[in-house]
Amino acid sequence: MARFMLAAMPFTGHVTPMLAVAEALLERGHSVRFYTGSAFRDRVEASGAVFVPWRNAPDFDENDLTKTFPRLVGKKGVRQVMINLTDAFIGTAPAQVKDLLAAWEEEPWDALVTDDTSCGGAFTAEKTDAPWATIAILPLNLPSRHGPPSGLGITPGRGPLGRARDAALRGIRPLLATPLRKPLASARAEAGLPPSNAIFDEVMFSPHLILAGGAPLLDYERQDRPAHLEFIGRLAATPRKDALPDWWHDLHDRTVVHVTQGTQNIDPGDLIRPTIESLADRDVLVVVATGRRGADELPFTVPSNVRVSGFLPYDALLSHVDAVVTNGGWGGTLAALAHGIPLVIGGGDLDKPEIAARVAWSGAGVNLKTGTPKPTTIAEAVDRVLRERDFADAAARVAAQLESGGGAQRAAERLEELAGAASVV
């Protein structure tokens, strides 16, 4: 039996795939502790892992970030991203290190496993002698010699001019990270670490093992990924056993379009409302997930072809869905593609434009290139992905790659190798 410590930033989209890994490790007989925010205590303990809470680190609420990080008030776009990274991810890292080192002193682990935004976890790895693995629960953000830098929402250029543009953008990549250098240096110093020239993206990735959620088709099929990186497909934790809504039978024998804005920036006026308006007169059933458990209504009247729920049993729902309209959350995107469902993505901020660009490049969806599209734009895109077979075929190719990655079970195998432990199953 090996002892694992898993660390995930306290966001649903980060904790859920890490829980899938925790469950797989536990099934194979290993000991698992899981460090994250208190909002996820019940889910962690239900998995069988030992919950390790944020104590020194500020235990924030993902649905009310401004309460803990007031600089986020009124911010969107690039400014929101930078403040998020500076305050929530980098600024909390020294306190995360205190929490994790206290857990290490109580009982050392054989391997540390962090999500690819867990700055505190990455810092802790530098202060202990245990091997470290990164689980990339976001689109892989490693540097490459091909295409533009990740995160810009730009697909690789074609021809000499396109390749020259990409090379120029790669050349200024260190400049793009400049705003984070000082906060990162301050956090390292506070955590008792020596200075480093590594930029934020480089800090997050283990030199020992990187297990990337997703598939090569969602990474522009880059050929220069390091040998210690492996794509593992979709990480799906055991779903909660929620009761099905009373309208569930309406899904049968209908064309179903699912629309979601995930769990961040969930103003329904951005994407949900224009999608409903765009399909109000169509012979389709529109299924809305509001992103908050129990929030089963919208703040406006909906037409008769709309069904609303806070959270839904996703895999069960997607087996009935023909197209998904989404803001591009990575977990939801991978879930839809794992079912071979084509996407319409209105990604407006954070990592969403990057995800939309990757999906469109793979051929599995339409990139609306805005987080607040007009109803007519959405209607045209939905018509395309339902009518043109190429989208479904591309989604099926991505689904095959996701399936071949092996998911959480493959992640557990690789983590066992890292920890030097054999499965006891």
N, C-alpha and C positions, 0 to 999 in steps of 0.2 A: 504494500500500500504506500502511495506517495501522498504528500501533503501539499495542497495547492492553495494559494491565495489569489483570488480574482478581485480585480478592482475596476469599477465602472463608474463613470460620471452619472449622477442621479437624474437621468433623463430616460423616459420610457424607451426611446429608440436605441439607447445605449445598453440599458439593463437587460432588455428582452433577449437580444442575441447572446449576451454573456451568460444569461441563465440557461440557455440551451447548452452551452459548453459545460456549465456546472452540472447540469443533469446528466450529461453523457459521462462525465468523470465519476460522478457518484454511482452510476449504474455499473461502472467498471471496478467499483470497490475502493475508490480513493477518498481521502478526506478533503473537504472543500470548505474554505471560509470565503465569504463574499463581502467586500467592503463597498458600501454605497450609502445613499441617503435613507433616512428613516421612512420615507414614503413607500419604500420598496421592501420593508421588513417582512410583511406577510408573504409576499411573493417569493422572497429568498428562502424563508423558513419552510414554505410549502414545497420548495424544490428538494429540501433535505439538507441544504447547505447551512453552515453556521453564519448567522448575520453579524457583521462587524460594522457598527454605525460610524458615521461622521460625528466625531466628538469635538475635537479642536477645530476642524473645518466647519464652515458655516453651512448648516443643514438647510439648504434652500428648497423652495417649492418651484418645480419646473413650470407650473401654471401661473406663477406670480414672481417672475425673476426680478422685477423692479423693486420689490419689497426688500430684497437683500442687496441688489445691485442697482441703486437709484440712478446711476448714470445712463441706464438703458431707457429711461422714460422718454417716450416720443421718438426713439431711434429706430430706423429701418435701414435696409441695404448695407452698404459697406461699413457705415458707422456702427450699425448694430453688430455686425460680425466682429469688428475690432474691439469694441467694448466687451462683448461676450468673451472673446479670447483673453483679453487683458484681465478682466475682473473675475469672471466665473471659472475660467480654466487655469490661467497662470497665477492669478492672485490668490487662489485658494490652495495652491500646490504645497507651500511650506507647511500649512496646517495639516494637509493630507499626509505629508511625510511623518509628522509627529504621530498621527493616528496609526499609520502603518508600522512605524518602528516600534511603537508600544505593543502592537500585535506580534511583531517579530520577536521581541524580547520575551513575550509570554510563551510563544512557541514558534520557532523558525519554520519556514516552509521550504519545500524541496524545489518549488518553481513558483515564480510570480507571473500572473497573466493579467495584462491590462488592456483596456480598450485604447484605441489610437488617438484619444483626446485626453487621456488620464495623465496629465503632467505630473501630478503628485506621485503616481505609480512609477513613472519613468525616473523621477528623481530618486525614489526609494530604491529602485533597482541599482542605481549607482552606489548606494550606501550599504548594500548587502552583498553577500558572495553567492547567492542562489541564482540559477539561470532565469532568464526573463523572456517571455513571449508577448508579442503584441497581437491582439485580435483587431483587425481593421473592420470596424462596424460601420464605417463610412466609405464612400468611394475612395479607392486607393490613392493616396496623396504623396507617393514617393517621387522623387525627381527622376526624370528620364532624359535620354538623349534624343528622343523623338517626340514630335508634336509640341503644343504649347504647354506651359506649366499648368498643373492641375489646379482647379478652383476658379478659373476664369470663365468657365462656361463656354469655351471656344473649342471647336473640333479641330483636329489636325488639318493643316493646309494641304492643298494639292498643287503640284507643279512647282517650278523653281520659286515663284513669288510667294506661294503659300509656305513652302519650307523655309524660306528666308525670314518671313514674318515670325514663324515659330521659333527659329533660332534666336531672333532678336528678343522675343519675349522671354526665352529661357535665360538670356544674358542679363536681363534686368530682374530676374526672379529674386536675387538677394535684396534688391532695393524694395521690392514689394513687402518683404518681411521686416523692413527697417522699423516701423512703428512698434513691433513686438520685441525688439532687441533689448531695450532698456528694462521693460517689465520682466522679461525673462532673466536678465542678468541679476536684477534685484531679488527675484524669487529664488534663484540659485544660491545667492549669497545668504539669504535668510534661512535657507534649508541646509546651510553648511557645506555647500558644494563649491568646487573651484570654478573660476571663469571658464567659459566655453564659447567658441565661435559658431557653434551649431545653431541654425535657425530653428524656429518652432517645429516645423514639419519634420525635421531631421531628429529632433529630440524624442519625438513620440514613438519612434520605431526601433524595436529591439535589433541588435546585431546578431542575435542567436536564432530567433524564429519569428516569422511574420505569417500569420494565417489570415488571409484576406477574404471577407465575405464578398460574394459577387462572382464574376466570371471574366475570362479574357475578352469576350465580346463587349463587355462593359468597361474595359480598360483600353480600348482602341487597339487591342491585340498587340500591345507593345512587346518587343522581343528582348528587352534589356533588363528585365526584372532580376533581382539577385537570387542566387541559388537557395538562400534560406527563406524564400517566400513561396507560399503555396496558396492557390485559390481553392476555397473549400465550399463554394456555393452559398446556399441560404442557411442561416442559423435560425431555426424555428423552435422556440421553447414550447413545452406542453401548454396548450391553451387552457384558460380558465373555463370552468364548467358553468357558464352563464346560461340562463334560460333563454330560449329562442323567443323573439318577439312574436306577438300574436298574428302578425301579417306574413310570417315566414312562408306560408303556403302560396302567397302571391308570386313567389319567385319562379314557380314551375311553369314551363311552357311559355315563357315571355323572353323578349330581348331585354336584358338587364344592363344598365349602365350604373356603375358605382362611382360616387364622387366623395372625395375626402381631402381635408387639408391637414391631416396628421394631428400632432399634439402641440405644435408651436405656431404662433402667428395664426390663430384660428378664427379670425374675424370672418364670419360666413359671407360677408359682402364681397370678399376678395374673389373667391372661386365657386363656392357652393351656390350662392344666389344666382350668379349669371349662368351657371350650368343648368339649374332648375328652369330658369327662364328660357334658355335655349332649347330645352327638350319638352317644354310644357305641352305642346300640341302634337308630340310624336307618339307613335304606338310603341313606347318603351316604358319600362319601369325604372325609375331613378331611385337608387338606394343611397342615402346619405349617412355618413358617420361623422358626428360632430366633433369627435376627438376627446370628449370628456364623459367619463362613466356617469350614467344617470341623466345626462343632458339629452333627452329624447325628443326635444322640440326645438324649433328654430324661432327666432324673434320676428318672424313674418309668416304670413299665410302661404301655404304651399298648395299646388294643384293636386288633383286626385291621383296622378300617376307617380307620386313621390312617397317614399317611406323613409322615416328618420329614426336613428338610434344613436346613442352616445358611443358605445363600443359594440362590435359584432364579432361572433366567432369567425375569424377571417377566412380560414381555409374552407370552412363549410360554406360561407358566403361566396367565395371566389369560384367554387365549383359550378355556380349558377350564372356567373357574370360574363358578359360578352365584350365589354370595354370598361376601362377605368379612367376617370378624370381625376387627377391628383396634383397636389403642389410639389410632388417629387420627393417626399420622404424616402430615405433609402430602404428602410425595412418594408414599407408598404409596396414600394416599387419592385423589390425582389420577390415579395409574395405574389404579386400579380404576374410577373414574368415567369415565376416557377410554375404557374398554372397555364402558361402560354397565352396570356391575355394581353392584347395590345393596349398601349397607353396614350393618353393625351395629357401632357404635363404643362402646368402653369407654374413654373418655378420662379419666384420673385426674389428670394433672399437666401442668406446663409449658404448651404451647399446645394440648394435646389437648382439653380441654373446649370451647375456642373452636371448634376444627375440628368437633367433634361437633355443636355447636349450629348451625353454618352448614350442614352436610350435612343435618341434620334439617329445617331451615327450607326448604331447596331441595326437600324431599320425597324425596331419594334415599337415605335411610337412617333407622335408628333410633338415637337417642341414649340409651345406657344410663345416663348421668349418674353413672357411677362407673368407676374403673379396676379394681375388684375385684368384678365382678358374680357373682351366684350362677348355677349351672348352669341352674336352672329359668328364670331371667330371660333368659339367652342363648338357650335353646331356643325360648322364646316369640317372641323377636325374629327369630331365624333363620326360624322358621315364617312369620312375617309377611312378611318381604322375599321369601321364595320363593313365597308363595301370592298375595299381593296385587299385582296388576299395576301399581298406581300407583307403587310404588317403582321398578320397572324403567323405567317411562315417564319418571319424573323423572330417573333416572340417564342415560337417553338424551338428555334435553334438556341436561343439564350436559355430556355428552360432545360434543354438537354445538357448544356454546359453546367448549369447550376446543379442538376441532379448528379452529374458525374463527379462533382467536387466532394461529395461525401458528407457534407454538412457537419453537424456537431460530433458525430461518431468519428469522422476522420480527424477533426480537431483534437478529440481526446486521444486518439492514437499518437498523433504527433507530439502532444504535450507529455504523454507517457515517455516517449523517446527522449524528450528534452530533460525530464526529471530523472531519467535513468531507471524507470520502474516498469515492470511488466504488469499487464492486466491480470487481475485476480479472478476475472469472470471465468 
